[in-house]
């Protein structure tokens, strides 16, 4: 289990990952539980299903690679031929800056560096480099107790590449980086690599494409639970309704 504390709007908040089930003592306060083992409704908490794909790291690297589908294996090999390089980034702020450039260009929410910094030693940041330029970065969180690595966030930059090349390189280098993350996690003696969420029965074309991308790595589909105290859930629903 990973528990992190941070402040937002001057309020203390706690995010808890990979717990068995929420604590009743957390009914009061700003607590969010993500990817709990329990799939039961618990009095006082709002529960939502959470799905992900898990890759078994007890297999050999060759076995893991051979469980990928043909397209994924081909794209990884192409990235290697393009001289893709894998590296660990020790500077959290480097990822935050990289991600926020990506967020600005793609009109998505920015990331607060203080939030990511809260993970401290339960984090590794990886990057894929092409011709001395960092093109993709992944932030992975680590549960050392469960020996599980979770792909938490990613961002990509293709500043100086023509559009038709961008489409090819995006897929190739992102698949390459996922594979290298998987092997890096295995070498840390982790047991599971979590591809970071899976949208079940979605009507969104973009989410369907993300599912298809993750399906290419094989793995087992797992259903877990997210929980939040009902009082906090109602407060957030009210704020959205009032557009606060």
Backbone as CSV, one residue per row, in Angstrom:
resi,resn,N_x,N_y,N_z,CA_x,CA_y,CA_z,C_x,C_y,C_z
1,UNK,0.845,-1.191,0.000,0.000,0.000,0.000,0.880,1.240,0.000
2,UNK,0.446,2.241,-0.744,1.135,3.531,-0.786,0.156,4.596,-0.311
3,UNK,0.580,5.402,0.639,-0.239,6.505,1.144,0.553,7.791,1.026
4,UNK,-0.013,8.773,0.331,0.668,10.053,0.185,-0.229,11.176,0.678
5,UNK,0.392,12.186,1.264,-0.339,13.357,1.749,0.143,14.594,1.005
6,UNK,-0.793,15.464,0.688,-0.454,16.714,0.005,-1.533,17.740,0.345
7,UNK,-1.288,18.983,-0.014,-2.241,20.051,0.254,-2.753,20.645,-1.057
8,UNK,-4.047,20.877,-1.099,-4.671,21.523,-2.243,-5.725,22.472,-1.716
9,UNK,-5.678,23.709,-2.181,-6.585,24.755,-1.684,-6.521,24.848,-0.158
10,UNK,-5.297,24.698,0.373,-5.017,24.830,1.810,-5.633,23.709,2.642
11,UNK,-6.074,22.634,1.989,-6.651,21.498,2.704,-5.747,20.280,2.553
12,UNK,-5.579,19.540,3.638,-4.794,18.312,3.595,-5.609,17.200,2.934
13,UNK,-4.993,16.538,1.997,-5.645,15.438,1.292,-4.731,14.213,1.319
14,UNK,-5.348,13.052,1.254,-4.594,11.799,1.279,-5.075,10.896,0.153
15,UNK,-4.138,10.420,-0.651,-4.411,9.428,-1.683,-3.753,8.117,-1.270
16,UNK,-4.527,7.040,-1.323,-4.042,5.727,-0.902,-4.222,4.744,-2.062
17,UNK,-3.137,4.088,-2.419,-3.132,3.163,-3.548,-2.914,1.732,-3.052
18,UNK,-3.663,0.790,-3.633,-3.444,-0.647,-3.475,-3.726,-1.170,-2.063
19,UNK,-4.591,-0.506,-1.315,-5.011,-1.035,-0.014,-5.958,-2.214,-0.233
20,UNK,-6.114,-3.026,0.789,-7.089,-4.112,0.693,-8.509,-3.549,0.698
21,UNK,-8.776,-2.576,1.585,-10.085,-1.945,1.691,-9.913,-0.641,2.473
22,UNK,-10.843,0.300,2.343,-10.698,1.562,3.083,-10.940,1.385,4.578
23,UNK,-10.308,2.256,5.359,-10.494,2.254,6.799,-11.732,3.056,7.177
24,UNK,-12.507,2.535,8.109,-13.701,3.247,8.572,-13.326,4.588,9.199
25,UNK,-12.144,4.665,9.804,-11.699,5.924,10.408,-11.471,7.021,9.367
26,UNK,-11.433,6.652,8.086,-11.222,7.624,7.017,-12.532,8.125,6.416
27,UNK,-13.641,7.847,7.082,-14.918,8.390,6.616,-14.959,9.909,6.753
28,UNK,-14.195,10.432,7.685,-14.126,11.875,7.885,-12.768,12.358,7.390
29,UNK,-12.793,13.239,6.414,-11.554,13.765,5.862,-11.483,13.559,4.365
30,UNK,-10.489,14.161,3.753,-10.332,14.095,2.302,-9.435,12.901,1.945
31,UNK,-10.059,11.742,1.884,-9.354,10.507,1.556,-9.877,9.950,0.236
32,UNK,-8.964,9.553,-0.632,-9.309,8.846,-1.867,-8.524,7.551,-1.911
33,UNK,-9.240,6.460,-2.132,-8.615,5.150,-2.270,-8.662,4.731,-3.743
34,UNK,-7.517,4.286,-4.257,-7.422,3.861,-5.641,-6.955,2.405,-5.718
35,UNK,-7.628,1.619,-6.532,-7.228,0.246,-6.853,-7.150,-0.645,-5.613
36,UNK,-8.230,-0.627,-4.852,-8.322,-1.515,-3.690,-8.632,-2.937,-4.133
37,UNK,-8.146,-3.878,-3.358,-8.418,-5.295,-3.630,-9.893,-5.629,-3.443
38,UNK,-10.543,-5.053,-2.435,-11.953,-5.318,-2.166,-12.823,-4.864,-3.336
39,UNK,-13.871,-5.660,-3.601,-14.850,-5.264,-4.608,-16.247,-5.158,-3.990
40,UNK,-16.273,-5.009,-2.664,-17.538,-4.920,-1.938,-17.911,-3.471,-1.688
41,UNK,-19.221,-3.225,-1.596,-19.691,-1.928,-1.132,-19.448,-1.838,0.368
42,UNK,-18.929,-0.706,0.815,-18.591,-0.503,2.225,-19.363,0.700,2.734
43,UNK,-20.071,0.518,3.823,-20.937,1.558,4.370,-20.166,2.861,4.569
44,UNK,-20.719,3.930,4.020,-20.125,5.249,4.180,-19.209,5.670,3.050
45,UNK,-18.899,4.734,2.135,-18.011,5.036,1.024,-18.732,4.862,-0.307
46,UNK,-18.438,5.721,-1.241,-18.873,5.560,-2.620,-17.836,4.715,-3.355
47,UNK,-18.285,3.607,-3.949,-17.369,2.699,-4.644,-17.589,2.751,-6.148
48,UNK,-16.478,2.717,-6.897,-16.531,2.595,-8.353,-15.572,1.505,-8.798
49,UNK,-15.975,0.757,-9.824,-15.074,-0.236,-10.396,-13.867,0.442,-11.028
50,UNK,-12.733,-0.225,-10.935,-11.498,0.225,-11.573,-10.845,-0.986,-12.229
51,UNK,-10.603,-0.899,-13.527,-10.020,-2.019,-14.258,-8.607,-1.672,-14.723
52,UNK,-7.785,-2.682,-14.833,-6.447,-2.499,-15.373,-5.966,-3.813,-15.978
53,UNK,-4.855,-3.738,-16.713,-4.193,-4.924,-17.233,-2.899,-5.130,-16.454
54,UNK,-2.706,-6.354,-15.933,-1.529,-6.686,-15.142,-0.655,-7.687,-15.891
55,UNK,0.637,-7.408,-15.928,1.602,-8.283,-16.589,2.417,-9.024,-15.536
56,UNK,2.509,-10.317,-15.689,3.215,-11.195,-14.761,4.718,-11.077,-14.991
57,UNK,5.425,-10.557,-13.992,6.859,-10.354,-14.126,7.689,-11.540,-13.660
58,UNK,7.023,-12.618,-13.250,7.785,-13.811,-12.871,8.265,-14.571,-14.108
59,UNK,7.713,-14.253,-15.260,8.156,-14.879,-16.503,9.490,-14.268,-16.951
60,UNK,10.179,-14.974,-17.832,11.440,-14.467,-18.362,11.167,-13.301,-19.316
61,UNK,12.173,-12.449,-19.578,11.972,-11.357,-20.544,11.493,-11.847,-21.901
62,UNK,12.034,-12.978,-22.368,11.601,-13.514,-23.670,10.135,-13.954,-23.620
63,UNK,9.743,-14.596,-22.528,8.346,-15.017,-22.396,7.416,-13.810,-22.354
64,UNK,7.820,-12.786,-21.624,7.006,-11.568,-21.553,6.860,-10.965,-22.947
65,UNK,7.973,-10.829,-23.659,7.954,-10.229,-25.003,7.095,-11.053,-25.959
66,UNK,7.208,-12.376,-25.876,6.466,-13.238,-26.799,4.968,-13.264,-26.517
67,UNK,4.551,-12.784,-25.339,3.124,-12.668,-25.054,2.525,-11.380,-25.627
68,UNK,3.371,-10.450,-26.088,2.860,-9.274,-26.781,2.307,-9.709,-28.136
69,UNK,1.371,-8.931,-28.681,0.864,-9.305,-29.997,1.868,-8.918,-31.091
70,UNK,1.580,-9.344,-32.298,2.530,-9.186,-33.408,2.855,-7.713,-33.658
71,UNK,1.836,-6.858,-33.631,2.052,-5.431,-33.894,2.961,-4.807,-32.846
72,UNK,2.725,-5.137,-31.578,3.529,-4.565,-30.499,4.977,-5.011,-30.600
73,UNK,5.197,-6.297,-30.862,6.574,-6.787,-31.017,7.269,-6.083,-32.182
74,UNK,6.558,-5.944,-33.288,7.130,-5.306,-34.479,7.498,-3.847,-34.194
75,UNK,6.586,-3.120,-33.524,6.839,-1.706,-33.254,8.022,-1.513,-32.313
76,UNK,8.159,-2.388,-31.332,9.306,-2.297,-30.416,10.608,-2.542,-31.186
77,UNK,10.608,-3.537,-32.036,11.806,-3.826,-32.838,12.145,-2.654,-33.758
78,UNK,11.116,-2.004,-34.326,11.362,-0.836,-35.175,11.981,0.297,-34.376
79,UNK,11.478,0.515,-33.144,12.046,1.567,-32.296,13.517,1.281,-32.001
80,UNK,13.834,0.015,-31.761,15.233,-0.353,-31.506,16.086,-0.082,-32.742
81,UNK,15.542,-0.387,-33.933,16.275,-0.095,-35.169,16.446,1.411,-35.384
82,UNK,15.496,2.177,-34.854,15.604,3.641,-34.923,16.539,4.186,-33.849
83,UNK,17.216,3.264,-33.143,18.194,3.603,-32.104,17.551,4.310,-30.901
84,UNK,16.361,3.833,-30.546,15.717,4.329,-29.331,16.578,3.987,-28.123
85,UNK,16.651,4.921,-27.195,17.419,4.710,-25.973,16.500,4.861,-24.765
86,UNK,16.750,4.030,-23.769,15.999,4.048,-22.520,16.880,4.628,-21.431
87,UNK,16.267,5.492,-20.590,17.029,6.081,-19.496,16.096,6.371,-18.333
88,UNK,16.663,6.340,-17.123,15.932,6.742,-15.917,16.228,8.213,-15.639
89,UNK,15.158,8.973,-15.395,15.288,10.400,-15.100,15.181,10.604,-13.587
90,UNK,16.251,11.063,-12.938,16.218,11.220,-11.480,15.514,12.486,-11.002
91,UNK,15.280,13.434,-11.901,14.736,14.740,-11.518,13.225,14.775,-11.745
92,UNK,12.447,14.778,-10.657,10.992,14.825,-10.771,10.534,16.073,-11.512
93,UNK,11.201,17.198,-11.257,10.804,18.447,-11.908,10.982,18.386,-13.421
94,UNK,11.939,17.587,-13.882,12.122,17.424,-15.326,10.877,16.779,-15.939
95,UNK,10.329,15.782,-15.239,9.093,15.162,-15.736,7.935,16.142,-15.679
96,UNK,7.802,16.873,-14.579,6.689,17.812,-14.416,6.718,18.874,-15.521
97,UNK,7.896,19.425,-15.795,8.017,20.423,-16.867,7.663,19.814,-18.221
98,UNK,8.173,18.608,-18.461,7.898,17.901,-19.715,6.396,17.641,-19.847
99,UNK,5.782,17.157,-18.758,4.345,16.855,-18.790,3.530,18.122,-19.010
100,UNK,3.883,19.197,-18.364,3.086,20.416,-18.471,3.204,21.065,-19.845
101,UNK,4.331,20.890,-20.524,4.414,21.297,-21.927,3.439,20.482,-22.765
102,UNK,3.417,19.185,-22.515,2.470,18.285,-23.187,1.025,18.687,-22.876
103,UNK,0.744,19.003,-21.594,-0.613,19.374,-21.184,-1.073,20.649,-21.870
104,UNK,-0.178,21.622,-21.982,-0.524,22.888,-22.630,-0.877,22.680,-24.099
105,UNK,-0.110,21.853,-24.782,-0.347,21.612,-26.209,-1.585,20.761,-26.460
106,UNK,-1.963,19.934,-25.470,-3.081,19.014,-25.649,-4.318,19.415,-24.838
107,UNK,-4.270,20.596,-24.228,-5.417,21.142,-23.499,-5.918,20.183,-22.421
108,UNK,-4.981,19.662,-21.621,-5.330,18.819,-20.475,-4.785,19.473,-19.210
109,UNK,-5.224,18.988,-18.058,-4.866,19.602,-16.781,-3.366,19.490,-16.519
110,UNK,-2.810,20.533,-15.944,-1.407,20.540,-15.556,-1.168,19.634,-14.346
111,UNK,0.072,19.288,-14.130,0.458,18.487,-12.973,1.227,19.360,-11.992
112,UNK,0.891,19.224,-10.710,1.621,19.928,-9.670,2.841,19.108,-9.249
113,UNK,3.996,19.751,-9.294,5.212,19.048,-8.920,5.202,18.560,-7.488
114,UNK,4.563,19.316,-6.599,4.509,18.920,-5.192,3.741,17.621,-5.018
115,UNK,2.736,17.389,-5.885,1.969,16.141,-5.791,2.843,14.954,-6.169
116,UNK,3.510,15.040,-7.289,4.348,13.926,-7.722,5.495,13.707,-6.743
117,UNK,6.007,14.790,-6.191,7.103,14.693,-5.226,6.680,13.950,-3.958
118,UNK,5.367,13.914,-3.691,4.865,13.231,-2.498,5.138,11.733,-2.542
119,UNK,5.330,11.172,-3.735,5.592,9.737,-3.851,7.015,9.385,-3.436
120,UNK,7.906,10.360,-3.476,9.285,10.215,-2.995,9.939,8.947,-3.534
121,UNK,10.251,7.989,-2.663,10.975,6.796,-3.087,10.096,5.752,-3.769
122,UNK,8.784,5.987,-3.813,7.867,5.053,-4.480,7.619,5.471,-5.923
123,UNK,8.686,5.848,-6.605,8.522,6.417,-7.941,9.768,6.181,-8.772
124,UNK,9.582,5.816,-10.044,10.690,5.941,-10.992,10.166,6.537,-12.293
125,UNK,10.981,7.408,-12.854,10.635,8.115,-14.083,11.548,7.614,-15.185
126,UNK,10.951,7.219,-16.295,11.720,6.704,-17.421,11.482,7.581,-18.646
127,UNK,12.419,7.469,-19.592,12.259,8.260,-20.811,12.834,7.516,-22.010
128,UNK,12.239,7.785,-23.164,12.720,7.258,-24.437,13.346,8.410,-25.208
129,UNK,14.577,8.180,-25.673,15.358,9.238,-26.312,15.630,8.862,-27.762
130,UNK,15.473,9.854,-28.648,15.738,9.661,-30.072,16.612,10.809,-30.555
131,UNK,17.805,10.477,-31.020,18.735,11.487,-31.528,18.958,12.595,-30.501
132,UNK,19.213,12.184,-29.274,19.522,13.088,-28.153,18.343,13.928,-27.695
133,UNK,17.147,13.647,-28.199,15.959,14.370,-27.748,15.029,13.412,-27.000
134,UNK,14.574,13.845,-25.833,13.605,13.052,-25.073,12.239,13.190,-25.723
135,UNK,11.673,12.064,-26.149,10.391,12.095,-26.848,9.224,11.673,-25.974
136,UNK,9.455,10.714,-25.071,8.377,10.199,-24.215,8.921,10.018,-22.810
137,UNK,8.072,10.344,-21.813,8.426,10.086,-20.420,7.258,9.392,-19.722
138,UNK,7.590,8.472,-18.835,6.610,7.766,-18.003,6.960,7.966,-16.534
139,UNK,5.951,8.215,-15.725,6.108,8.224,-14.267,5.434,6.969,-13.721
140,UNK,6.199,6.127,-13.065,5.716,4.847,-12.538,5.800,4.857,-11.015
141,UNK,4.729,4.433,-10.347,4.786,4.345,-8.893,4.953,2.884,-8.477
142,UNK,5.648,2.697,-7.359,6.091,1.367,-6.926,5.530,1.063,-5.546
143,UNK,4.861,-0.074,-5.445,4.464,-0.592,-4.136,5.434,-1.726,-3.799
144,UNK,6.386,-1.441,-2.919,7.415,-2.429,-2.599,6.849,-3.599,-1.795
145,UNK,5.771,-3.363,-1.056,5.165,-4.437,-0.272,4.475,-5.451,-1.178
146,UNK,3.681,-4.958,-2.130,2.981,-5.847,-3.055,3.844,-6.237,-4.247
147,UNK,4.979,-5.550,-4.402,5.878,-5.770,-5.544,5.130,-5.531,-6.863
148,UNK,4.488,-4.382,-6.896,3.676,-3.993,-8.052,4.103,-2.608,-8.515
149,UNK,4.284,-2.456,-9.837,4.599,-1.163,-10.437,3.405,-0.722,-11.270
150,UNK,3.019,0.522,-11.095,1.834,1.084,-11.751,2.259,2.245,-12.648
151,UNK,1.935,2.163,-13.948,2.226,3.248,-14.871,1.241,4.381,-14.590
152,UNK,1.734,5.424,-13.933,0.883,6.457,-13.360,0.564,7.584,-14.331
153,UNK,1.563,8.014,-15.095,1.350,9.152,-15.986,2.377,9.110,-17.104
154,UNK,1.998,9.658,-18.262,2.929,9.687,-19.388,2.724,10.962,-20.200
155,UNK,3.740,11.316,-20.947,3.670,12.482,-21.831,4.633,12.262,-22.982
156,UNK,4.335,12.889,-24.134,5.184,12.713,-25.311,5.422,14.054,-25.998
157,UNK,6.609,14.199,-26.595,6.983,15.382,-27.361,7.571,14.923,-28.689
158,UNK,7.070,15.504,-29.762,7.641,15.254,-31.081,7.736,16.607,-31.787
159,UNK,8.632,17.457,-31.294,8.654,18.855,-31.730,9.120,19.033,-33.172
160,UNK,10.123,18.259,-33.570,10.773,18.534,-34.852,10.573,17.409,-35.865
161,UNK,9.385,16.796,-35.808,9.121,15.649,-36.674,7.883,15.919,-37.497
162,UNK,7.932,15.576,-38.790,6.766,15.762,-39.662,5.626,14.874,-39.205
163,UNK,4.407,15.252,-39.557,3.214,14.578,-39.025,3.184,13.084,-39.315
164,UNK,3.498,12.681,-40.550,3.411,11.260,-40.880,4.451,10.453,-40.102
165,UNK,5.594,11.071,-39.833,6.612,10.393,-39.034,6.210,10.355,-37.565
166,UNK,5.535,11.395,-37.113,5.094,11.456,-35.721,4.208,10.281,-35.376
167,UNK,3.265,9.974,-36.254,2.328,8.871,-35.981,3.083,7.547,-35.822
168,UNK,4.101,7.344,-36.642,4.887,6.116,-36.534,5.737,6.104,-35.270
169,UNK,6.450,7.188,-35.031,7.367,7.229,-33.897,6.638,7.187,-32.563
170,UNK,5.474,7.807,-32.488,4.708,7.791,-31.243,4.437,6.364,-30.798
171,UNK,3.886,5.568,-31.713,3.566,4.186,-31.374,4.800,3.360,-31.079
172,UNK,5.824,3.518,-31.890,7.033,2.719,-31.726,7.734,3.020,-30.403
173,UNK,7.960,4.303,-30.138,8.725,4.671,-28.953,7.929,4.479,-27.665
174,UNK,6.630,4.661,-27.724,5.821,4.440,-26.524,5.787,2.957,-26.162
175,UNK,5.634,2.100,-27.160,5.683,0.658,-26.897,7.060,0.240,-26.392
176,UNK,8.093,0.791,-26.996,9.459,0.513,-26.552,9.645,0.900,-25.089
177,UNK,9.151,2.086,-24.702,9.336,2.548,-23.329,8.553,1.694,-22.341
178,UNK,7.347,1.289,-22.704,6.593,0.381,-21.837,7.362,-0.928,-21.632
179,UNK,7.896,-1.471,-22.704,8.639,-2.730,-22.583,9.853,-2.550,-21.670
180,UNK,10.568,-1.459,-21.841,11.743,-1.210,-20.998,11.336,-0.986,-19.540
181,UNK,10.198,-0.315,-19.322,9.678,-0.159,-17.956,9.391,-1.520,-17.330
182,UNK,8.791,-2.397,-18.115,8.451,-3.735,-17.633,9.710,-4.492,-17.211
183,UNK,10.730,-4.452,-18.050,11.968,-5.159,-17.738,12.685,-4.497,-16.562
184,UNK,12.635,-3.179,-16.484,13.239,-2.471,-15.351,12.555,-2.890,-14.053
185,UNK,11.218,-2.962,-14.077,10.471,-3.389,-12.894,10.812,-4.833,-12.529
186,UNK,10.942,-5.695,-13.519,11.310,-7.094,-13.263,12.678,-7.169,-12.600
187,UNK,13.617,-6.351,-13.077,14.962,-6.345,-12.512,15.003,-5.784,-11.097
188,UNK,13.934,-5.088,-10.699,13.790,-4.627,-9.312,13.134,-5.692,-8.437
189,UNK,12.908,-6.874,-9.017,12.257,-7.994,-8.337,10.780,-7.722,-8.041
190,UNK,10.154,-6.903,-8.871,8.709,-6.715,-8.786,8.003,-7.926,-9.392
191,UNK,6.757,-8.137,-8.994,5.988,-9.284,-9.475,4.951,-8.924,-10.529
192,UNK,4.478,-7.664,-10.497,3.405,-7.248,-11.404,3.708,-5.878,-11.991
193,UNK,3.404,-5.729,-13.276,3.437,-4.420,-13.913,2.022,-4.061,-14.333
194,UNK,1.556,-2.926,-13.859,0.186,-2.449,-14.055,0.203,-1.390,-15.155
195,UNK,-0.509,-1.650,-16.250,-0.477,-0.755,-17.400,-1.264,0.538,-17.190
196,UNK,-1.907,0.693,-16.030,-2.435,2.008,-15.687,-3.864,2.304,-16.090
197,UNK,-4.739,1.340,-15.965,-6.158,1.613,-16.195,-6.657,1.076,-17.523
198,UNK,-7.932,0.681,-17.540,-8.548,0.083,-18.727,-10.020,0.458,-18.719
199,UNK,-10.491,1.048,-19.800,-11.875,1.557,-19.869,-12.811,0.472,-20.389
200,UNK,-13.564,-0.136,-19.479,-14.483,-1.217,-19.846,-15.752,-0.641,-20.494
201,UNK,-16.173,-1.275,-21.589,-17.441,-0.929,-22.257,-17.555,0.559,-22.579
202,UNK,-16.442,1.146,-22.977,-16.465,2.563,-23.296,-16.959,2.818,-24.712
203,UNK,-17.675,3.925,-24.874,-18.096,4.345,-26.204,-17.146,5.351,-26.819
204,UNK,-16.128,5.749,-26.058,-15.163,6.736,-26.528,-14.154,6.092,-27.474
205,UNK,-14.027,6.644,-28.659,-13.091,6.097,-29.626,-11.656,6.202,-29.131
206,UNK,-11.321,7.335,-28.488,-9.952,7.516,-28.003,-9.618,6.511,-26.916
207,UNK,-10.578,6.248,-26.000,-10.343,5.254,-24.953,-10.287,3.843,-25.523
208,UNK,-11.076,3.580,-26.557,-10.999,2.277,-27.216,-9.616,2.063,-27.827
209,UNK,-9.055,3.123,-28.391,-7.709,3.022,-28.973,-6.658,2.788,-27.899
210,UNK,-6.837,3.426,-26.731,-5.905,3.192,-25.618,-6.015,1.751,-25.137
211,UNK,-7.248,1.240,-25.040,-7.437,-0.170,-24.674,-6.732,-1.095,-25.661
212,UNK,-6.891,-0.797,-26.943,-6.264,-1.630,-27.976,-4.745,-1.605,-27.841
213,UNK,-4.206,-0.426,-27.553,-2.758,-0.293,-27.334,-2.323,-1.186,-26.180
214,UNK,-3.044,-1.141,-25.067,-2.665,-1.927,-23.892,-2.892,-3.420,-24.118
215,UNK,-3.921,-3.772,-24.876,-4.155,-5.184,-25.195,-2.960,-5.798,-25.913
216,UNK,-2.218,-4.959,-26.632,-1.067,-5.453,-27.369,0.029,-6.016,-26.478
217,UNK,0.003,-5.674,-25.181,0.999,-6.184,-24.242,0.518,-7.431,-23.505
218,UNK,-0.651,-7.935,-23.878,-1.179,-9.110,-23.193,-1.603,-8.752,-21.788
219,UNK,-1.280,-9.610,-20.848,-1.633,-9.350,-19.460,-3.035,-9.804,-19.107
220,UNK,-3.326,-9.752,-17.829,-4.614,-10.192,-17.294,-5.453,-8.983,-16.905
221,UNK,-6.702,-8.969,-17.359,-7.617,-7.904,-16.978,-8.076,-8.138,-15.535
222,UNK,-7.951,-7.105,-14.703,-8.323,-7.231,-13.301,-9.281,-6.116,-12.897
223,UNK,-10.311,-6.493,-12.128,-11.267,-5.516,-11.605,-10.943,-5.228,-10.151
224,UNK,-10.806,-3.954,-9.829,-10.535,-3.506,-8.469,-11.545,-2.410,-8.124
225,UNK,-11.305,-1.664,-7.050,-12.262,-0.644,-6.613,-11.558,0.648,-6.234
226,UNK,-12.215,1.754,-6.557,-11.865,3.058,-6.009,-12.934,3.440,-4.995
227,UNK,-12.529,4.035,-3.889,-13.469,4.448,-2.839,-13.212,5.899,-2.451
228,UNK,-14.282,6.583,-2.103,-14.188,7.918,-1.525,-15.311,8.050,-0.496
229,UNK,-15.081,8.713,0.636,-16.167,8.896,1.605,-17.360,9.588,0.948
230,UNK,-18.567,9.133,1.277,-19.770,9.680,0.649,-19.878,11.185,0.839
231,UNK,-19.472,11.679,2.012,-19.564,13.116,2.253,-18.696,13.895,1.268
232,UNK,-17.512,13.380,0.987,-16.624,14.052,0.036,-17.169,13.916,-1.378
233,UNK,-17.708,12.747,-1.696,-18.294,12.533,-3.025,-19.456,13.490,-3.268
234,UNK,-20.318,13.678,-2.255,-21.449,14.604,-2.387,-20.972,16.047,-2.520
235,UNK,-19.943,16.398,-1.750,-19.396,17.746,-1.833,-18.856,18.031,-3.231
236,UNK,-18.128,17.078,-3.799,-17.570,17.273,-5.138,-18.674,17.340,-6.197
237,UNK,-19.710,16.521,-6.019,-20.826,16.546,-6.963,-21.536,17.896,-6.902
238,UNK,-21.698,18.444,-5.696,-22.335,19.756,-5.523,-21.491,20.846,-6.195
239,UNK,-20.172,20.777,-6.009,-19.290,21.780,-6.592,-19.325,21.732,-8.113
240,UNK,-19.407,20.516,-8.693,-19.507,20.408,-10.144,-20.842,20.979,-10.627
241,UNK,-21.924,20.699,-9.883,-23.250,21.196,-10.248,-23.289,22.729,-10.200
242,UNK,-22.632,23.301,-9.202,-22.619,24.750,-9.048,-21.489,25.407,-9.849
243,UNK,-20.677,24.552,-10.510,-19.550,25.036,-11.322,-18.612,25.890,-10.476
244,UNK,-18.318,25.406,-9.282,-17.421,26.115,-8.366,-15.977,25.664,-8.602
